[in-house]
Amino acid sequence: MTDRTSGMHLQITGRVQGVWFRGWVVKEARARGLAGWVRNRADGSVEAVFAGPAEAVAAMLEACRAGPPAARVAAIETAPVGADALAGLAPHFEQRDTE
């Protein structure tokens, strides 16, 4: 089971859809052993929740600032995720449908 001592919700804006951003996030988050999810938003942004050790969550946030090669991240809004929400996450990182 993933250590879920830390959690972060991200809303990422810029050129982040149509550039393999979600697939890249899944690959990077799984490599870091994180739980959570990523999805496109109808407004053109990407939303993600990361849960795991604080160092891994912080490293994933920094990685998202650059994103995959074709992406151009303009801004990232962050908010901590509470313990109840962290406990409800699947044990692996997943890609969700657009909302």
matplotlib code that plots the C-alpha trace (Angstrom):
import matplotlib.pyplot as plt

x = [0.0, 1.2, 2.3, -0.2, 1.2, 1.0, -1.5, -1.8, -4.5, -3.3, -5.1, -2.6, -3.2, -1.4, -0.9, -1.6, -4.2, -3.4, 0.3, 0.2, 0.2, -2.1, -0.2, 3.1, 1.6, 0.5, 4.0, 5.8, 3.4, 3.6, 7.4, 7.4, 5.0, 2.2, -1.5, -4.1, -5.5, -5.3, -7.9, -8.6, -11.1, -13.6, -12.0, -8.7, -6.8, -5.5, -6.5, -4.6, -4.4, -1.1, -0.8, 2.3, 5.4, 5.9, 9.2, 7.6, 4.6, 6.9, 9.0, 5.9, 4.7, 8.1, 8.0, 4.5, 5.9, 7.8, 5.5, 6.3, 8.2, 5.3, 3.5, 3.7, 2.7, 1.4, 0.4, -0.3, -2.8, -2.2, -4.2, -3.5, -5.7, -7.2, -6.7, -10.2, -9.8, -6.4, -7.8, -10.4, -8.0, -7.3, -4.0, -2.5, -2.3, -5.0, -6.2, -9.8, -12.3, -12.6, -14.9]
y = [0.0, 3.5, 5.7, 8.5, 10.9, 13.8, 14.8, 17.7, 18.8, 20.5, 22.6, 23.0, 25.6, 26.4, 24.2, 21.0, 19.1, 17.3, 17.1, 13.7, 15.5, 13.0, 10.0, 11.6, 12.3, 8.7, 7.4, 9.8, 9.3, 5.6, 5.7, 7.7, 5.2, 7.8, 7.1, 9.4, 10.4, 12.9, 14.1, 16.8, 19.5, 21.0, 24.4, 23.2, 22.6, 19.4, 18.4, 15.9, 14.6, 13.1, 11.1, 9.6, 10.5, 14.3, 14.2, 12.2, 14.5, 17.6, 16.1, 15.4, 19.0, 20.2, 17.8, 19.1, 22.6, 21.5, 18.7, 16.6, 18.2, 19.5, 21.1, 24.7, 25.1, 28.6, 28.1, 25.5, 26.1, 23.8, 22.9, 20.3, 17.2, 16.1, 12.7, 11.5, 12.2, 10.5, 7.4, 7.1, 6.9, 3.8, 2.1, 3.0, 6.1, 6.3, 8.4, 9.5, 10.7, 14.4, 16.4]
z = [0.0, -0.8, 2.1, 2.0, 4.5, 2.1, -0.6, -3.1, -5.5, -8.7, -11.4, -14.3, -17.0, -20.3, -23.3, -21.3, -23.4, -26.7, -25.7, -23.8, -20.4, -18.7, -20.0, -18.9, -15.4, -15.0, -16.0, -13.7, -10.7, -10.9, -11.1, -7.9, -6.2, -5.8, -5.6, -7.1, -10.4, -13.4, -15.8, -18.4, -17.6, -20.0, -19.5, -21.1, -17.9, -16.3, -12.8, -10.6, -7.1, -5.8, -2.6, -1.0, 0.9, 1.1, -0.8, -3.7, -3.9, -3.9, -6.6, -8.7, -8.3, -9.6, -12.5, -13.4, -13.7, -16.8, -18.0, -21.1, -24.0, -26.0, -23.0, -22.0, -18.3, -17.6, -14.0, -11.3, -8.5, -5.5, -2.4, 0.3, 0.3, 3.6, 5.2, 4.5, 0.8, 0.8, 2.4, -0.4, -3.3, -5.3, -4.4, -7.8, -9.9, -12.6, -15.5, -15.3, -17.9, -18.7, -16.5]

ax = plt.figure().add_subplot(projection="3d")
ax.plot(x, y, z, "-o")
ax.set_aspect("equal")
plt.show()
